[in-house]
Amino acid sequence: MDIIYLHGLKVDCVIGIWEWERRTTQIITIDLDMAVDMRRAAATDHIGDTLDYKTVARRVSAFVGESRFQLVETLTEKVAELVLTEFQVPWVRVAVNKRGAIRGATDVGVIVERGQRD
């Protein structure tokens, strides 16, 4: 399996269950690993034959920036659904990091792996 990855995508969004979290945006970090068969793109050297990660980054950033989910779990699941549906990848791993959510912890977040059949 070939994987195109996009790590460290930072997006401002409203996320959280507490009232104070709903009044402001927070920066979350998203990592995406997406299964893609790259053989055709490698042979043609043409962007149209692969997954354009710049397009993925723009779409995910727009979606997350407009979202207002309470749970990181929900946001992560919805990002996975978006990538699977709109970009037709057979498998995706999405990690969402809500840095600073727990005092004393550097990072906290959620990772989901989903395929077309999930």
Buried (B, 14 or more C-beta within 10 A) or exposed (E): EEBBEBEEBEBEBBBBEEEEBEEEEBEBBBBBBBBBBBEEBEEEEEEEBBBEBEEBBEBBBEBBEEBEBBEBEEBBBBBBBBBBEEBEBEBBBBBBBBBEBEEEEEEEBBEBEBEEEE
